[in-house]
Amino acid sequence: MSTSPNQPPASSATGATPTPTTSATTRDVPDFGWSAYAERVNGRFAMLGFAAVLVIEALSGDSFLHWAGLVP
């Protein structure tokens, strides 16, 4: 049984454990819970959210808290 270069060999036939998939930007393995990978992804989303708040304030000319209706 030959495999193409684009597909890994079937691990169920050999009994070997499959290798975990790494992140697209680092060699970290995505993991659940308090891991370096999860913290990095959380930080990136936080930066995107902060940038979105800055864009909202710049375009509306008002503070985000007032725009969101949290302060009168």
N, C-alpha and C positions, 0 to 999 in steps of 0.2 A: 504494500500500500504506500504510494508516494503522496506527498503533500506539496501543494504549491508554495512558493516562497512568501505569499501574502497571508497564508493561513497557518496558525500554529498547529503542531500535531495534536491529535485527540488525546487528552490526558486520561479519559475514562478507560481506554483500552490498556494503557500501561500502568494505571494505578497511581501515577504521579500527581502531586497536588498542583493545581494551576497557579501560575505566578500572579500576584496582585497587580492591578493596573495602576500606574503612577499618574500623577497630575500632569497636565499639559505644559505647565510652566516650570515645575520643579521636579525633583525625584521623590517627593513625598508621596506616600500612599494615602489616599483619602480614607479617613478613619472617623468613626462616630465618637462623640464625646469631646473631652478636653484634650485635643491634640494640636500640634503645631499647624497642621494643615487647616483644621477648622478655625483656628484663631486668625490665620492669614486670610482666609476667605471672608470671615466676619469683618476684619479690618478693611478689606477692599470694599465691601458693601457699605460700611460706615463712611468711607471716603466719598463714595458715589452719592450717598444721601446728603452729606454735608455740602458737596458741590451743587446738588439740586436745590438745596435751601438758598445758597448764595445766588444761583441763577434766578430763583423766584423773587428774591429781594431786589435784585438788580432790574428785573423786567417790570415788576409791579411798583417799585418805588416805595414800598411799605415793608415793615418788618414781617418776618415769617409768622410770628405769634399773632399779630393783628390780622394778617392775611388768612390764617387758619381759623380765626375766630376764638382764640384762646384768651385774648385780652381785648378790652373795649377800645 
